[in-house]
């Protein structure tokens, strides 16, 4: 992974993709990646010029199979831009931090997270938001983990992005009755898998919320219910869940924060 960081050109933000993708925002102008839904096809051709890597990345980031509240082609739910953040800064900020010390910061993603003050972590981690009482300075300071953020973003092409004509959908994200925001489910499994098998596993029908429990009050408030009965053949032994929570003073979808998981039936045996 350290070698991959080195392959990104100085003016680029995505490995093996054109340096111009995602398109850069000029000043306070709107993000050029967020176009009206009926303009997306033309914009996609212009942004990718048919480059296979660019097409693959763009398909993981934006889709015209759904629209946001302003009628624009929808972004993947893995993003939650706020303020002047853009799709390019979503890649550029963690990469800029990782470039400062790739070996150390990539290693920290696997062995002991170290937080960097003033870095949002692209709101993939709810602990990035620290109030004044949580920081030694006595001030509210965002603090993310650059290596972990960068590695998570690099996995996006494995996670299918689509929609039903109005609502956006992506691998791992599910609409749950009684919730306005979708829920992300992520399994833990035993066996080694290649990237194609990982994608197939994440999209497996048995790793979705238990729809038979829709409308049934949960014993745990705000929990999402899953049924592990058919997990053993998949090698899955646990599932975690998260949903976006708003950040005070920020206009965005919010930070990903864990939510309880309620198990129906016997719990799978851990490895």
Helices and strands as residue ranges (DSSP letters): H 2-7, G 37-39, H 40-48, H 52-61, E 62-67, E 73-75, H 87-100, H 102-110, E 116-117, G 121-123, G 126-128, E 129-130, G 132-134, E 141-144, H 146-154, G 156-158, E 161-163, E 168-170, E 173-174, E 183-189, H 195-202, G 205-207, G 211-213, E 224-227, G 232-234, E 236-245, E 255-259, E 261-264
